[in-house]
């Protein structure tokens, strides 16, 4: 009888502990990507944990101090944020030393200097593997959606008026933009990294047309127009070594089908199932399940009535 060695089996996937470090301005979907990645890797059996530097900062300062805390000229704020980044990085190393296999370092990491520090600690000092994921988005609508649907529900803004919170967060983004240095393929060629541009959603589906959620319907005629325009846009970019990932849903596959590059389908990218509300209109959900509707409207990625 052969004894099953889980650790040996997992080493077929990861021969050394890995650190995945996020890069990008606030409201670019870094935390969403980090959590999705960790969820999938844990599911396939790789012990994975997300270390969000924002959580360390909230624990260090208590109540939120406003956008000025993030301005590069604010020495106290910069010192605190640097210490929190180092504390989180130390916990990353401790986790991997104690048996973890993948640590996702969820922070902005928007300067060359910060990425050099991460590389020094993770690769040079600890001997682990390091991979950066930079999420870039210049679509104002996507950024606004991310702010209103997710950022306003985090502890920084729970006690703040919605409009004031949006203004504060937009100023916070501008403070980060002052020192933002995107990953450079020439200057930072020693790093392994990928860039994700304007992470978006599928074209309009038949269910979108009639206001129903979920399902697995085809694109509407307008959705087909969007898919054609997207394919032309991607072709014009002439991006080398491009690969496209979509969910397994018809609407996402059809959105990308005109993009003539290697493609992969990932079930992990499927939309969250709406359960008993699947296929209902927003009006029907509001009428039949008002509490669930309000919670979903507040943040569609994390809501529960339990």
Residue pairs with C-beta under 8 A, 6 or more apart in sequence:
6 45
9 45
10 45
10 46
10 101
13 44
13 45
13 46
14 46
14 101
14 102
16 127
16 128
16 129
17 96
17 100
17 101
17 102
17 103
17 128
17 129
18 101
18 102
18 103
18 128
18 129
18 130
18 131
19 92
19 96
19 102
19 103
19 104
19 105
19 118
19 122
19 128
19 129
19 130
19 131
20 34
20 37
20 102
20 103
20 104
20 105
20 131
20 132
20 133
21 104
21 105
21 107
21 109
21 115
21 118
21 122
21 130
21 131
21 132
21 133
22 30
22 31
22 33
22 34
22 104
22 105
22 106
22 107
22 108
22 109
22 132
22 133
22 134
22 135
23 30
23 108
23 109
23 110
23 115
23 132
23 133
23 134
23 135
23 182
23 183
23 193
24 30
24 108
24 110
24 134
24 135
24 136
24 137
25 108
25 110
25 173
25 176
25 177
25 180
26 108
26 151
26 169
26 172
26 173
26 176
27 137
27 143
27 146
27 147
27 151
27 169
27 173
28 135
28 136
28 137
28 143
28 146
28 199
29 135
29 137
29 146
29 196
29 199
30 106
30 107
30 108
30 133
30 135
31 50
31 52
31 106
31 150
32 150
32 301
33 133
33 135
33 196
33 199
34 50
34 52
34 104
34 106
35 50
36 268
36 269
37 48
37 104
38 48
38 49
38 50
38 102
38 104
39 268
40 268
41 48
41 101
41 102
42 48
43 268
46 101
46 102
47 99
47 100
47 101
47 102
48 100
48 101
48 102
48 103
48 104
49 95
49 100
49 102
49 103
49 104
50 103
50 104
50 106
51 88
51 89
51 91
51 92
51 95
51 103
51 104
51 105
51 106
52 88
52 106
52 107
53 81
53 84
53 85
53 88
53 105
53 106
53 107
53 108
54 106
54 107
54 154
56 84
56 85
56 87
56 88
57 80
57 81
57 84
58 64
58 155
58 156
60 80
60 83
60 84
61 69
61 80
64 155
64 156
64 157
64 160
65 77
66 168
67 168
67 169
67 171
67 172
67 175
68 74
68 77
69 77
70 77
70 81
70 172
70 175
70 176
71 77
71 175
71 178
72 78
72 175
72 178
72 179
85 107
85 114
88 105
88 107
89 105
89 117
89 118
89 121
89 122
92 103
92 105
92 122
93 121
93 122
93 126
93 128
95 103
96 103
96 126
96 128
105 118
108 176
109 115
109 118
109 132
110 176
110 179
110 180
110 181
111 179
111 180
111 181
112 181
112 184
112 187
112 188
115 132
115 183
115 188
115 191
118 130
119 130
119 190
119 191
122 128
122 129
122 130
123 129
123 130
129 192
130 191
130 192
131 192
131 193
131 194
132 183
132 191
132 192
132 193
132 194
133 193
133 194
133 196
134 182
134 183
134 193
134 194
134 195
134 196
135 195
135 196
135 199
136 182
136 195
136 196
136 197
136 198
137 143
137 197
137 198
137 199
138 198
139 198
139 200
142 198
142 199
142 200
143 173
147 166
147 169
147 170
148 162
148 166
149 299
149 300
149 301
150 299
150 301
151 157
151 165
151 169
152 162
152 165
152 166
152 169
153 298
153 299
153 302
157 165
157 168
157 169
160 168
182 195
183 191
183 193
183 195
202 219
202 223
202 249
202 251
202 252
202 254
202 255
203 219
203 220
203 222
203 223
203 224
203 225
203 226
203 227
203 230
203 251
203 254
203 255
204 219
204 220
204 222
204 223
204 226
205 215
205 217
205 218
205 219
205 220
205 223
205 250
205 251
206 217
206 218
206 219
206 220
207 213
207 214
207 215
207 217
207 279
208 220
208 223
209 220
209 222
210 281
211 281
211 282
211 283
212 279
212 280
212 281
213 274
213 277
213 278
213 279
213 280
213 281
213 282
213 285
214 271
214 273
214 274
214 277
214 278
214 279
215 278
215 279
216 249
216 250
216 251
217 250
217 251
218 250
218 251
218 254
219 226
219 227
219 250
219 251
219 254
219 255
223 251
223 254
223 255
224 254
226 255
227 254
227 255
227 256
227 257
227 258
228 258
230 255
230 256
230 258
230 259
231 258
231 259
231 260
234 242
234 259
234 261
235 259
235 260
242 261
243 261
243 262
243 263
243 264
244 256
244 259
244 261
244 262
244 263
244 264
245 263
245 264
245 265
245 266
245 269
246 252
246 253
246 255
246 256
246 263
246 264
246 265
246 266
246 269
247 253
247 265
247 266
247 267
247 269
247 270
247 271
248 265
248 266
248 267
248 269
248 270
249 270
249 271
252 269
253 265
256 263
272 300
272 301
274 280
276 289
277 285
277 289
277 292
280 288
282 293
285 292
285 293
285 296
286 293
291 305
292 303
292 305
295 303
295 304
295 305
296 303
